[in-house]
């Protein structure tokens, strides 16, 4: 009987191993394949990120060139306006606003009456007619 138990145990062990080993091999293979897929996806995403960064750098360079070109055009336009009018000009984003020339400030004082005394032109006229 000793031999039959040993044969039975051997056959049972072989049967269990025949089912377990291929299952384990399949499981290990699937895990390694998943690892390889994940690695390939990481490499693909890194390549996409590098391409996006390069594109962003190009866009930034182009935007800087456009900004410099626009600043030069605005400066040229300001210089042309100063030449034509002889007035200093302040540029805003979309409009040009001339500053008050220095020679006009003196004329405003003469027209407005005595600003040194703190009276306006209307108060000066009231004072001259005697109205309070």
C-alpha positions in Angstrom: 0.0 0.0 0.0 2.9 2.3 0.5 3.5 2.5 -3.2 -0.1 3.3 -4.1 -0.3 6.2 -1.7 2.9 7.6 -3.1 1.6 7.2 -6.7 -1.7 8.8 -5.7 0.0 11.7 -4.0 2.3 12.2 -7.0 -0.6 12.2 -9.4 -2.6 14.6 -7.3 0.4 16.9 -7.0 1.0 16.8 -10.7 -2.6 17.5 -11.4 -2.7 20.5 -9.1 0.6 21.8 -10.5 -0.7 21.3 -14.1 -3.5 23.7 -13.3 -1.6 26.2 -11.1 1.6 26.6 -13.2 0.0 27.7 -16.5 -2.3 30.0 -14.5 0.6 31.5 -12.7 2.6 31.8 -16.0 -0.4 33.5 -17.6 -0.8 35.9 -14.7 2.9 36.8 -14.7 2.9 37.3 -18.5 -0.2 39.6 -18.3 1.5 41.7 -15.6 4.7 42.1 -17.6 2.6 43.0 -20.7 0.7 45.6 -18.7 4.0 47.0 -17.4 5.3 47.2 -21.0 2.1 49.0 -22.2 2.4 51.4 -19.3 6.0 52.1 -20.1 5.2 52.7 -23.8 2.4 55.1 -22.8 4.7 57.0 -20.5 7.2 57.4 -23.4 4.4 58.5 -25.7 3.1 61.1 -23.2 6.6 62.4 -22.6 7.1 62.9 -26.4 3.7 64.7 -26.6 4.7 66.9 -23.6 8.1 67.8 -25.3 6.3 68.6 -28.5 3.8 70.8 -26.7 6.6 72.6 -24.8 8.4 73.3 -28.1 5.2 74.6 -29.7 4.7 76.9 -26.6 8.2 78.2 -27.0 7.6 79.0 -30.6 4.4 80.8 -29.8 6.1 82.8 -27.1 8.9 83.8 -29.4 6.4 84.8 -32.1 4.3 86.8 -29.5 7.5 88.6 -28.3 8.4 89.5 -31.9 4.9 90.8 -32.5 5.0 92.9 -29.3 8.4 94.3 -30.3 7.1 95.1 -33.8 4.0 96.8 -32.4 6.0 98.8 -29.9 8.3 100.0 -32.7 5.3 100.9 -34.9 3.7 102.8 -31.9 7.0 104.7 -31.3 7.3 105.5 -35.0 3.7 106.8 -35.0 4.3 108.8 -31.9 7.5 110.3 -33.5 5.5 111.2 -36.7 2.8 112.9 -34.7 5.3 114.9 -32.7 6.9 116.0 -35.9 3.6 117.1 -37.4 2.1 118.8 -34.4 5.2 119.8 -32.4 3.4 118.6 -29.3 4.3 115.8 -26.9 1.8 112.9 -27.3 0.8 110.2 -24.8 0.0 106.9 -26.4 -2.6 104.6 -25.0 -3.6 101.1 -26.3 -6.1 102.2 -28.9 -6.1 106.0 -28.9 -3.7 109.0 -29.0 -4.2 111.8 -26.5 -2.2 115.0 -27.0 -0.9 116.6 -23.9 -1.5 120.4 -23.2 1.4 122.3 -24.7 3.4 124.4 -22.3 2.7 127.7 -24.1 -1.1 127.2 -23.8 -1.0 127.0 -20.0 0.0 130.6 -19.7 -2.9 131.7 -22.0 -5.4 129.8 -19.8 -4.2 131.8 -16.8 -4.7 135.1 -18.6 -8.2 134.2 -19.8 -9.3 132.8 -16.4 -8.6 135.9 -14.4 -6.7 136.0 -11.2 -6.0 132.5 -10.2 -3.4 133.6 -7.7 -6.1 135.1 -5.5 -8.2 132.0 -5.7 -11.0 133.5 -7.7 -12.4 132.0 -10.9 -13.4 134.0 -13.9 -17.0 134.0 -12.9 -16.2 135.2 -9.4 -14.0 138.0 -10.8 -16.8 139.2 -13.1 -19.2 139.2 -10.1 -16.8 141.1 -8.0 -16.5 143.7 -10.8 -20.2 144.2 -11.1 -20.8 144.3 -7.4 -22.9 141.1 -7.3 -22.4 138.8 -4.3 
